Amino acid sequence: MNAASSTFIPINDLRRYSQDVIGRLLPAAERVLASGHFVLGPDVRRFESEFAAYCGVAHCVGVANGTDALELGLRALGVAAGDHVMLAANAAMYGTSAVLAIGAVPLFADVDEATCLLSEVTMQAAIDSGEIVPRAVIVTHLYGRLAAMTSIVALCRRLGIAILEDCAQAHGATDADGVRAGAFGDIASFSFYPTKNLGAIGDGGALVCSDGGLAANARQLRQYGWSRKYTNELAGGRNSRLDEMQAAFLSSMLPDLDQRNRRRREIANRYSHEIRHPDIQVPAPAGNEYVAHLFVVQSMQRDSLASHLKGCHVGSDIHYPIPDHRQPMHGDRFAAVTLPTTDSLCERVLTLPCFPEMTAAEVDRVIAACNAWGRADQNLP
């Protein structure tokens, strides 16, 4: 192993990105500081307008983080205590936490094995098995891959199910007709956590939609439910506001998003084409419907593979190891829930490094390390 290959390759490296954009962020910070507007001011309005236009919708409402966006999105749709909300159980409890915070009831559906996503087929199966038509569904575009929204929307419109898209990992994902993540459902949530494809320098989130009434509800809910100052009209409101500094940073970084997504996809497609190991299942090469937020492989010997990669100075992680219905906080509440594909995936998935600043040599090293797993002769670059 040479000196270059002894350098650790992380899952993500935000220091590289911050070094690239600091020249734009510092003037943005100075502008906000000089303006005297720090909460719900001109930079938030500017970013909301820009991001709505980017997503192809009429409205964007900035909030404090992606988890608040999920909960406030459900509340804006009118989901209330006791309502059923369908969702997948392989996305780290974010959606489930929002459902439980409202007092609604999670209705877990299994996912498609190839995509790890909800589909019209898995949703219909869950409805049939429980004989429950949910009030709403959270469709998570997991790992940056767009769910099959045409068929999902058709099912939901036929049954009267409201659609909340969870786009926290899918900023910019686009279908064959050019429709972006966030423009399919009734309302959509985004996270701008720093590791996201469009990440802030701290926390941030947003709701986007084309329905003016939903947008108005969301704007009230993010600020105590006020109809006007100190008049709390909507129940379930809170203090959840995207601040001016983060909005200014996000506006500065938004123009780079498509280019950075292309680079992520280039890396991911190299992995899909060039990782050739019988015990590593890679996702199929993809187009614009995948923005490669995470590159996730599957292996029945996941722990062995992760250990091997660590020995090759290559990082890995598990997104996500415990399905929502198995989380210890629930006790036996969901003991009867059967999601065989979800349970199996959570035991097999492993995330490889994939971020725009990766060098070609680092990508080569990740591929070589994967292909060398289990070989006695490991000639790594």
NULUM-992899 format. One record per residue (C-alpha): residue in one letter; x negated, z negated, y negated. Coordinates in Angstrom, 2 decimals, padded with zeros to 5 digits. Layout:
BEGIN
R/a/X/Z/Y .
...
This chain:
BEGIN
R/m/000.00/000.00/000.00 .
R/n/-001.55/001.08/-003.30 .
R/a/-001.45/-000.77/-006.61 .
R/a/001.51/001.20/-007.94 .
R/s/003.61/000.39/-004.90 .
R/s/002.97/-003.34/-005.35 .
R/t/005.02/-003.32/-008.58 .
R/f/008.49/-004.71/-007.90 .
R/i/011.42/-002.33/-008.47 .
R/p/014.46/-004.33/-009.64 .
R/i/018.12/-003.48/-009.20 .
R/n/018.29/-003.01/-012.97 .
R/d/015.86/-003.56/-015.84 .
R/l/017.53/-004.20/-019.18 .
R/r/014.19/-004.72/-020.90 .
R/r/013.39/-001.03/-020.55 .
R/y/016.68/-000.04/-022.12 .
R/s/016.45/-002.53/-024.98 .
R/q/012.98/-001.19/-025.82 .
R/d/014.44/002.31/-026.01 .
R/v/017.34/001.44/-028.33 .
R/i/015.94/-001.35/-030.49 .
R/g/015.28/001.10/-033.31 .
R/r/019.02/001.73/-033.60 .
R/l/020.23/-001.80/-032.91 .
R/l/018.22/-003.53/-035.63 .
R/p/019.70/-001.47/-038.49 .
R/a/023.18/-002.02/-037.00 .
R/a/022.59/-005.77/-036.94 .
R/e/021.33/-005.74/-040.52 .
R/r/024.41/-003.80/-041.62 .
R/v/026.77/-006.31/-040.02 .
R/l/024.90/-009.28/-041.48 .
R/a/025.01/-007.72/-044.94 .
R/s/028.72/-006.89/-044.69 .
R/g/029.98/-010.46/-044.38 .
R/h/032.51/-009.29/-041.75 .
R/f/031.77/-010.87/-038.38 .
R/v/035.10/-010.86/-036.45 .
R/l/037.71/-008.04/-036.28 .
R/g/036.18/-006.13/-039.16 .
R/p/035.22/-002.52/-039.84 .
R/d/032.73/-002.19/-036.99 .
R/v/035.30/-003.30/-034.41 .
R/r/037.80/-000.80/-035.84 .
R/r/035.16/001.92/-035.80 .
R/f/034.19/001.29/-032.19 .
R/e/037.81/001.04/-031.09 .
R/s/038.49/004.46/-032.61 .
R/e/035.36/006.01/-031.08 .
R/f/035.91/004.57/-027.62 .
R/a/039.59/005.54/-027.55 .
R/a/038.60/009.11/-028.42 .
R/y/035.87/009.07/-025.76 .
R/c/038.34/007.92/-023.08 .
R/g/040.95/010.45/-024.20 .
R/v/043.60/007.88/-025.15 .
R/a/045.28/006.86/-028.38 .
R/h/044.37/003.17/-028.56 .
R/c/041.51/000.78/-027.85 .
R/v/041.71/-002.99/-028.32 .
R/g/038.40/-004.86/-028.27 .
R/v/038.39/-008.22/-026.50 .
R/a/035.82/-010.86/-025.60 .
R/n/034.98/-009.73/-022.04 .
R/g/036.16/-007.68/-019.10 .
R/t/037.88/-010.55/-017.29 .
R/d/039.99/-011.31/-020.37 .
R/a/040.78/-007.59/-020.53 .
R/l/042.20/-007.72/-017.01 .
R/e/044.38/-010.74/-017.71 .
R/l/045.57/-009.57/-021.12 .
R/g/046.23/-006.12/-019.68 .
R/l/048.55/-007.63/-017.08 .
R/r/050.26/-009.75/-019.73 .
R/a/050.67/-006.71/-022.01 .
R/l/052.42/-004.95/-019.12 .
R/g/054.83/-007.86/-018.84 .
R/v/053.50/-009.26/-015.58 .
R/a/054.63/-012.88/-015.33 .
R/a/054.42/-015.88/-013.05 .
R/g/055.77/-015.10/-009.60 .
R/d/055.33/-011.33/-009.89 .
R/h/053.30/-009.59/-007.19 .
R/v/050.21/-007.62/-008.19 .
R/m/048.53/-005.35/-005.65 .
R/l/044.76/-005.02/-005.66 .
R/a/041.73/-004.59/-003.44 .
R/a/039.85/-007.65/-002.19 .
R/n/036.29/-006.27/-002.28 .
R/a/035.58/-006.48/-006.03 .
R/a/034.31/-010.02/-006.61 .
R/m/037.51/-011.88/-007.57 .
R/y/037.68/-010.54/-011.14 .
R/g/041.09/-008.96/-010.75 .
R/t/042.31/-011.72/-008.48 .
R/s/041.23/-014.35/-011.03 .
R/a/043.29/-012.58/-013.69 .
R/v/046.33/-012.42/-011.41 .
R/l/046.07/-016.11/-010.56 .
R/a/045.55/-017.09/-014.22 .
R/i/048.99/-015.67/-015.01 .
R/g/050.58/-017.41/-012.05 .
R/a/051.28/-014.06/-010.39 .
R/v/050.81/-013.47/-006.68 .
R/p/047.96/-011.30/-005.32 .
R/l/049.11/-008.69/-002.81 .
R/f/045.92/-007.52/-001.16 .
R/a/045.64/-003.99/000.19 .
R/d/042.85/-002.68/002.38 .
R/v/040.52/000.05/001.14 .
R/d/039.33/003.43/002.30 .
R/e/036.17/003.06/004.39 .
R/a/034.36/006.06/002.92 .
R/t/035.00/005.28/-000.76 .
R/c/035.54/001.47/-000.64 .
R/l/038.52/002.06/-002.96 .
R/l/042.27/001.65/-002.90 .
R/s/044.08/004.84/-001.96 .
R/e/047.69/005.95/-001.81 .
R/v/047.50/005.53/001.97 .
R/t/046.18/001.95/001.92 .
R/m/048.61/000.97/-000.84 .
R/q/051.59/002.38/001.05 .
R/a/050.47/000.58/004.21 .
R/a/050.33/-002.74/002.35 .
R/i/053.78/-002.18/000.86 .
R/d/055.22/-001.28/004.25 .
R/s/053.65/-004.22/006.07 .
R/g/054.79/-006.83/003.57 .
R/e/058.04/-005.15/002.54 .
R/i/057.11/-005.99/-001.06 .
R/v/056.92/-003.51/-003.94 .
R/p/054.53/-005.08/-006.48 .
R/r/055.25/-005.31/-010.18 .
R/a/051.82/-003.82/-010.91 .
R/v/048.61/-002.65/-009.25 .
R/i/045.02/-003.12/-010.38 .
R/v/043.07/-000.01/-009.35 .
R/t/039.35/-000.79/-009.47 .
R/h/036.98/002.16/-009.76 .
R/l/034.38/000.26/-007.77 .
R/y/030.65/001.06/-008.00 .
R/g/031.43/003.71/-010.64 .
R/r/033.51/005.95/-008.35 .
R/l/036.87/007.18/-009.61 .
R/a/039.76/006.36/-007.30 .
R/a/042.09/009.18/-006.20 .
R/m/044.31/008.64/-009.21 .
R/t/046.58/011.67/-008.88 .
R/s/048.06/010.46/-005.59 .
R/i/048.01/006.80/-006.68 .
R/v/049.85/007.58/-009.91 .
R/a/052.43/009.63/-008.00 .
R/l/053.10/006.73/-005.62 .
R/c/053.36/004.20/-008.45 .
R/r/055.67/006.35/-010.56 .
R/r/057.96/006.88/-007.56 .
R/l/058.16/003.14/-006.86 .
R/g/058.10/001.86/-010.45 .
R/i/054.73/000.11/-010.17 .
R/a/052.77/-000.39/-013.41 .
R/i/049.11/000.68/-013.25 .
R/l/046.18/-001.25/-014.69 .
R/e/042.90/000.59/-014.17 .
R/d/039.85/-001.64/-013.85 .
R/c/037.12/000.56/-015.33 .
R/a/034.44/-002.13/-015.67 .
R/q/032.05/-000.11/-013.51 .
R/a/033.24/003.39/-014.34 .
R/h/032.69/004.16/-018.04 .
R/g/032.82/007.95/-018.32 .
R/a/033.82/008.84/-014.75 .
R/t/035.83/012.06/-014.91 .
R/d/038.09/013.94/-012.52 .
R/a/038.03/017.71/-011.89 .
R/d/040.41/018.27/-014.82 .
R/g/038.21/016.35/-017.25 .
R/v/040.42/013.23/-017.38 .
R/r/038.30/010.12/-017.83 .
R/a/038.62/006.71/-016.22 .
R/g/041.06/004.72/-018.33 .
R/a/043.39/007.63/-019.12 .
R/f/045.38/007.73/-015.85 .
R/g/047.29/004.47/-015.71 .
R/d/049.52/002.61/-018.13 .
R/i/046.61/000.54/-019.46 .
R/a/042.96/000.12/-018.53 .
R/s/040.38/-002.62/-018.85 .
R/f/036.67/-002.25/-019.54 .
R/s/033.76/-004.68/-019.49 .
R/f/030.73/-004.26/-021.73 .
R/y/028.62/-006.84/-019.91 .
R/p/024.96/-005.89/-020.45 .
R/t/024.48/-004.36/-016.98 .
R/k/027.44/-001.98/-017.33 .
R/n/026.97/001.74/-017.91 .
R/l/027.93/001.01/-021.51 .
R/g/026.69/-002.52/-022.01 .
R/a/026.60/-004.76/-025.06 .
R/i/023.81/-007.20/-025.97 .
R/g/026.05/-009.99/-024.72 .
R/d/029.67/-010.11/-023.59 .
R/g/032.42/-007.75/-024.62 .
R/g/035.44/-005.93/-023.26 .
R/a/038.31/-003.66/-024.18 .
R/l/041.76/-002.45/-023.22 .
R/v/042.64/001.23/-023.68 .
R/c/046.00/002.99/-023.43 .
R/s/048.13/005.68/-025.02 .
R/d/051.28/003.57/-025.36 .
R/g/051.59/002.13/-028.84 .
R/g/053.76/-000.74/-027.66 .
R/l/051.27/-001.85/-025.03 .
R/a/048.45/-001.63/-027.57 .
R/a/050.42/-003.74/-030.03 .
R/n/051.03/-006.34/-027.34 .
R/a/047.34/-006.41/-026.47 .
R/r/046.34/-006.82/-030.13 .
R/q/048.65/-009.80/-030.48 .
R/l/047.55/-011.36/-027.19 .
R/r/043.84/-011.20/-028.09 .
R/q/044.52/-013.37/-031.15 .
R/y/046.78/-016.23/-030.06 .
R/g/049.87/-014.04/-029.70 .
R/w/050.20/-013.91/-033.47 .
R/s/052.73/-011.57/-035.05 .
R/r/051.21/-012.67/-038.34 .
R/k/048.73/-015.37/-039.21 .
R/y/049.69/-018.74/-037.67 .
R/t/052.90/-017.33/-036.17 .
R/n/052.56/-017.40/-032.38 .
R/e/055.11/-014.90/-031.10 .
R/l/053.80/-013.79/-027.67 .
R/a/053.21/-016.32/-024.89 .
R/g/049.88/-016.07/-023.12 .
R/g/047.84/-015.26/-026.20 .
R/r/044.33/-016.57/-026.70 .
R/n/041.19/-016.22/-028.78 .
R/s/039.59/-013.16/-027.16 .
R/r/037.99/-010.93/-029.76 .
R/l/035.16/-008.43/-029.65 .
R/d/032.81/-009.47/-032.44 .
R/e/031.44/-007.18/-035.14 .
R/m/027.84/-007.34/-033.94 .
R/q/028.64/-006.24/-030.39 .
R/a/030.96/-003.53/-031.69 .
R/a/028.19/-002.18/-033.91 .
R/f/025.76/-002.17/-030.99 .
R/l/028.26/-000.42/-028.74 .
R/s/028.90/002.28/-031.34 .
R/s/025.16/002.85/-031.53 .
R/m/024.88/003.25/-027.76 .
R/l/028.06/005.19/-026.97 .
R/p/026.54/008.62/-027.79 .
R/d/023.99/008.10/-024.99 .
R/l/026.54/007.23/-022.29 .
R/d/027.09/010.67/-020.75 .
R/q/023.37/011.42/-020.61 .
R/r/022.64/008.07/-019.01 .
R/n/025.44/008.62/-016.51 .
R/r/023.90/011.96/-015.58 .
R/r/020.56/010.29/-014.92 .
R/r/022.22/007.61/-012.78 .
R/r/023.98/010.33/-010.80 .
R/e/020.75/012.29/-010.33 .
R/i/019.12/009.21/-008.80 .
R/a/022.13/008.48/-006.62 .
R/n/022.34/012.04/-005.34 .
R/r/018.64/012.01/-004.50 .
R/y/019.26/008.91/-002.42 .
R/s/022.25/010.54/-000.72 .
R/h/020.25/013.63/000.15 .
R/e/016.88/012.07/001.01 .
R/i/017.55/008.70/002.67 .
R/r/017.67/009.77/006.29 .
R/h/017.78/006.74/008.55 .
R/p/020.17/006.45/011.48 .
R/d/021.05/002.86/010.61 .
R/i/021.68/003.44/006.88 .
R/q/024.95/005.06/005.83 .
R/v/024.74/006.57/002.35 .
R/p/027.68/007.74/000.23 .
R/a/028.18/011.48/-000.02 .
R/p/026.61/013.30/-002.98 .
R/a/029.02/013.29/-005.90 .
R/g/029.88/014.95/-009.18 .
R/n/031.33/013.67/-012.42 .
R/e/033.84/011.44/-010.60 .
R/y/030.92/009.09/-009.90 .
R/v/028.81/007.49/-012.63 .
R/a/026.60/005.55/-010.19 .
R/h/027.03/002.12/-011.70 .
R/l/025.83/000.85/-008.34 .
R/f/024.38/002.78/-005.38 .
R/v/025.70/001.03/-002.31 .
R/v/024.67/001.84/001.25 .
R/q/026.03/000.37/004.48 .
R/s/024.15/-000.99/007.45 .
R/m/025.06/-003.09/010.46 .
R/q/021.60/-004.71/010.08 .
R/r/021.90/-005.38/006.36 .
R/d/019.78/-008.55/006.30 .
R/s/016.95/-006.85/008.14 .
R/l/017.04/-003.92/005.73 .
R/a/017.06/-006.22/002.70 .
R/s/014.11/-008.17/004.09 .
R/h/012.21/-004.96/004.73 .
R/l/012.87/-003.70/001.19 .
R/k/011.69/-006.99/-000.26 .
R/g/008.46/-006.60/001.68 .
R/c/008.10/-003.16/000.10 .
R/h/008.64/-004.69/-003.37 .
R/v/012.05/-003.05/-003.70 .
R/g/014.99/-005.10/-004.92 .
R/s/018.44/-005.14/-003.35 .
R/d/021.67/-007.09/-003.74 .
R/i/025.10/-007.40/-002.15 .
R/h/028.16/-006.23/-004.09 .
R/y/030.07/-008.14/-002.79 .
R/p/029.52/-010.51/000.16 .
R/i/032.84/-012.45/000.29 .
R/p/036.20/-010.68/000.03 .
R/d/038.70/-012.23/-002.35 .
R/h/041.10/-013.45/000.33 .
R/r/038.23/-015.31/002.08 .
R/q/037.00/-017.19/-001.00 .
R/p/036.86/-020.95/-000.32 .
R/m/038.89/-021.82/-003.41 .
R/h/042.04/-020.53/-001.67 .
R/g/041.89/-022.85/001.31 .
R/d/044.29/-021.44/003.91 .
R/r/046.54/-019.64/001.42 .
R/f/045.51/-016.16/002.60 .
R/a/044.52/-017.02/006.16 .
R/a/047.10/-014.62/007.56 .
R/v/045.90/-011.67/005.43 .
R/t/044.33/-008.96/007.60 .
R/l/042.05/-006.43/005.88 .
R/p/039.76/-005.10/008.62 .
R/t/038.00/-002.42/006.56 .
R/t/037.42/-004.77/003.62 .
R/d/036.07/-007.53/005.86 .
R/s/033.75/-005.11/007.65 .
R/l/032.46/-003.55/004.42 .
R/c/031.62/-006.96/002.96 .
R/e/029.35/-007.54/005.95 .
R/r/027.60/-004.14/005.67 .
R/v/027.18/-003.21/002.00 .
R/l/023.78/-003.35/000.27 .
R/t/022.94/-002.20/-003.25 .
R/l/019.74/-000.27/-004.02 .
R/p/018.04/000.05/-007.43 .
R/c/019.76/002.67/-009.60 .
R/f/019.40/002.66/-013.37 .
R/p/018.60/005.40/-015.89 .
R/e/015.10/004.20/-016.77 .
R/m/013.83/004.43/-013.17 .
R/t/010.88/006.75/-012.83 .
R/a/010.71/009.55/-010.28 .
R/a/007.92/007.64/-008.54 .
R/e/010.13/004.56/-008.23 .
R/v/012.94/006.63/-006.74 .
R/d/010.43/008.09/-004.29 .
R/r/009.38/004.58/-003.30 .
R/v/012.94/003.41/-002.67 .
R/i/013.65/006.45/-000.49 .
R/a/010.38/006.06/001.44 .
R/a/010.99/002.35/001.98 .
R/c/014.46/002.99/003.39 .
R/n/013.24/005.75/005.68 .
R/a/010.32/003.62/006.90 .
R/w/012.51/000.68/007.93 .
R/g/011.76/-000.25/011.52 .
R/r/008.84/002.13/011.86 .
R/a/005.53/000.77/013.09 .
R/d/003.69/003.28/010.90 .
R/q/004.85/002.62/007.34 .
R/n/002.93/004.96/005.07 .
R/l/004.61/004.15/001.78 .
R/p/003.77/005.80/-001.55 .
